[in-house]
């Protein structure tokens, strides 16, 4: 596994045992994703050989969406160039690679659910660099899966769920949340389960081309950010934890340096059909994470 300390990498390390998967993590400073592509490639090959890896999973990314507007070169190095080097290492080892991407490769202008082959038109640096990474992985290794996900949260790391709970615990009684951006909240724990299933399928069926390529992976169902916040606070109230009311606002009332897609709803039927991955309804997964976060307080 490439990456340590992030939501998905931490979840993958946690959930691997359930799937009888052994994880060896390679992250900074042992692996600097801002280094040259050849340096990254060789480091990954050496690490994969040392642990006799059967697959490589890249969970590492530059995820500071707004900061990326000021650091485009660094974001491109980590998100756009390094994934190709990692995939090249996997190809040299003749093992599959699983790469994590994002809904930000789309512009958000579609009315319905986004399909894997819909036109890509990123709105900002983060999305452009992640799209570049997708292309680099595809070019470097035919034996790959790219999983596009969105609105990721977990019992650890920095995420929307933890931010909402923190604001309520600090005494905020009403919180303004954007209500005109729609998507599918996704637990990193569910992403980790999916990665394990997908990697197993790739190893078990090395000649099945249908199992390769781009797949969407998000929680089942959809909401907007304000609806997500309300679900968080409903769960907090049910657990006798601090909660707040939510005031709906529009995106223009909460300006950010990077523009966000208005519609991040991803169609997950392809991964269900071909890999047998069916993420739980997002509210069910949210309950799992709230139980852990609130019990820890």
N, C-alpha and C positions, 0 to 999 in steps of 0.2 A: 504494500500500500504506500502510495506517495502522499505525504501530508500527515501532520500530527497537530493536535490541539484544536482543530476545527470541529464544527458540529457533526459533519458527516464522518470524518475520520474517527472521532471519539465514539460515535454511535456504532460504526463498523467494528471497532475493537471490542465494544461491549456485546454486540449481537452475534459475533462470529462463532462463538462456542455453541450457540443454539443450532447453528447450521453445520456443525462439525468442520469448521473452517479455521485454519491456523493463520494468523496475521503476523507479518513482519512489517513494521512501519519504518519508512525512510523519510525524514524531514529535515528542516533547517536546524543546525548549521551543516549537518553532514551532506545535505543536498541543497544547494542554492539555486532556485529556479530562475534567478536573474543572471546566472552564469551563461557561458556560451553553450550552444546547442550540443556540441560534441562533448563538452565536459559533463553535461547532464546525462547524455546518452551513455557514456562510459560508466558513470557512477551508478546508474540504474542497472546496467548489465551486470556489473560486479555484485551489486546487492542481490539481484535476482538469482545469480549463479550461487551465491553463498548460501541462500536459503532454499535452493532448488524450487523456485517459484513455479507454480502452474498457471498463474495469471497475474497481471499487474492492474491495480486499480488506482487511478489518479483522482484523489479528492482535493488536491491542493489548488488554490486559486487566489487571485487578487480580487477581493469581494467588496472593497470600499467604493461603492458606486459613485458617490459624489466626489471623493478624493481622486478617483481615476481621471476626472476631467482635468486635474492639475498635474497628474503623473502619467500621461499617456504612454510614455516609453517603458516605464516600469510595468504598467498594466499589460502592455503588449508582450513584454518579455515573459512574464509569468503566465498569462492567459492565452497568448497567441502563439508564442514560439516554443516554450518549454513542453507543452503537450505533444507537439510533433516529435520532439526529441525523445520523450518518454515512449511514445508509440513506436518510434524507430527502434528503440531498445527492445521492446516487446517483440517486434518483427524479427529482429536479429536472433532472439532467443526462441523464436517459433512458438510463442505463447500468446493468448489473447490479452487485449487491454480494454479496460472499462474506464471511460472518461465521463466526468460530470460537467454538464453545461446548464443553460439557463433559458428562461422565457424571454430574457432581454434581447435575444437575437431577432425577435419580432417587434414591429412598431406599435402593436396594440390596436390597430385600426380595424381589425376584423370583427364582425358582429358575433359569430359563433365560436366554437372551440377550434383552437389551432391544431392542424394536422402536421405531422413531421415534415412533409414536403411542401408546405405553404411557403410563399416567398419570404425571404429574410430581409429585414430592413431595420437594423438597430438604430436606436435614437441617440445613443451616446457612446463614449469611449468604452465603458465596461462591456456593453453589448457587442460592439465591433470587435473588441479583443477576444471575447468568448467565441464569436463566430469564426474568427481567424483560427482559434484553437480547434474548433470542430473540423475545419477544413484541413488543418495540419495533421490531425489524427487520422482522418480518412485517407489522406495522401500517403501517409507513412506506413499504415498497417491495414490490410484488408480484414484481418481478424480483430475487429474492434466493435465495441458498442459505445455509443454516446448516449447518455441519459440526460435529457433536459428536464429540469425540475424548477420549482418556484416557491416563493413564500415559505422558506425553510425555517423551522424552529426546533428546539430540542430542550431537554432539561439542563443543558449547559451551553456555554458560549453566549454571545450577544445576539439577541433576537427580539422580535416584536412581542412575544408572549412575556418574556422576562421584563421587558421595558414597561409594559402595561401594569404588571404586578408590582413593579418597583414604584411607579408613579402613585398607585393606589396606596401602597404602604407608607409613602411619604406624606399622605394626607390629601392628595388631589381628589376633589369630589366630582369634578367634571373634566373630561378630556376631549378635546376636539380631534376628530379622526376623519381622514379622507373617505368619502363614500362614493366617489365616481371612478375608482380603480377596482377592477374585479379580477379575482383569481382563485386559486385552490391552495389553501394552507396545507403544508406538507411536513410531516414529522421526519426528522433525520433518522429516527429509529426505523421507520417504514422504508426509507431510502436504503438504509443498511441491509435490511432484510432482502430487499429487491436486488441489491448488488450481489449478495451471496447466491441468490437463485440464478441470476443471469450468468454470473461467472461459472457456476456449476454447469449450466446448460452449454456454455461455450466450450468448456473443457470436454464435456461428455459427447458433444456432437461437433467435432472440428470441421466437418465438411458441409454443415447445414448453413448455407448462405442466408437463409431467411432469418436466422437468429442474429445476424450481424447488421450493423448500421445504426441509425438514430431512432430512439424511442422516447416517448414522453412518459414522465413518472411524477405524478402529483397525487395529493389526497383526493379521494372521491367526493364530488360535490363542489359547490362554489359559493363564494360570498364576496363582499367588499371589505376594505380594511375596517370600516366602522362596524360591520357585522361581525368580523373576526374579534374585534375588541369587546363587543357586547357578549359574545360567547365566552371569552376569557373571564370577564367580570361576573357573568352568571355562574360560571364554575367556581370562581373565588367565593362568591356569596354563599353558594351551596356548601362550601367547605369551611364556612365561618372565618374566612380570610378577608382582609381589606379589599373593597371594590369601589368602582366609580361609575358614574353615568357617562354616556357618550353623546357628544354633540356632532352631528354630521356636518362636514364641510366639503367644499369642492377643492380640487387640486390647486386652483389658483390662489386659494387662501393659505396654502402651505407650500410656498415656493422652495424648490431644491435646485442645486446646481445642475444636476443631471435630470433629464426628463424621464419619467417612468411610463411604461406602457399602460394604457387605460384598460386593456383587456389582456390578461395573462392566463386565461383559461385554456388549459391544454387537454387535448383528447388522449385518453389512456387506453383506448381499445386495442391498439396494436401490441403493446407489451403484454396485455392480458391474453390476447389470442395466441401469440407466438412464444412467450416465455412463461405463461401461467401466473403472471404477477398481477394481483388485484389488491391495491392498497385499500385499507379500511376507509369508511366515511371519515371526513376530516374531523368532525366533532368527537368521534370515538377516540381517535388518536390524540386529540387535544386533551381529553379526559385523562389519558395515560400520563401525559406530561404534567398536567396540573396536579395530579396526585403526588408525583415526585417532587415538584417544585414547592408545593405548599406544605407537604410533610417535612421538607428540609428547613422550613422557616422556624 
